Amino acid sequence: MAKFQINTVEEYFALVPARQREILETVRAAIWEALPEAEEVISYDIPTFKIGGRAVIYYAGWKRHFSIYPVGDAVKKTLAAELAGLEISKGTIKFPLDEPVPVALIGRIARLRAAEEAAYKPKKKRP
């Protein structure tokens, strides 16, 4: 993608090919379904869902896959069987574009991420 400021999800979607946009719209709908209280914004130039001002889940389209971020050990362990066969790096799950969008799985990931963020307690700074 060209380097310029993306301000809305619609602007982001306008930059991706039609087939990829269709897939990302399905991903977006799955996350909305799971997190109806969330706010959708652009952060780091990609679509992001926030709850209470905290980023819960990001998603982005690429040439051969779409990705969900961030995913930590809790998500990986809880959903290990469902994530088997997917490419997973330290904080990213990659879903191939040539396979059906796993809507239910994306919803579960979004809900787990929301629970993680809700439980997060920042470390207190020392005086």
Buried (B, 14 or more C-beta within 10 A) or exposed (E): EEEEEBEEBEEBBEBBEEEBBEBBEBBBBBBBBBBEEBEBEBEEBBBBBBBEEEBBBBBBBEEEBBBBBBBEEEBBEBBEEEBEEBEBEEBBBBBEBEEEBBBEBBBBBBBBBBBBBEEEEEEEEEE
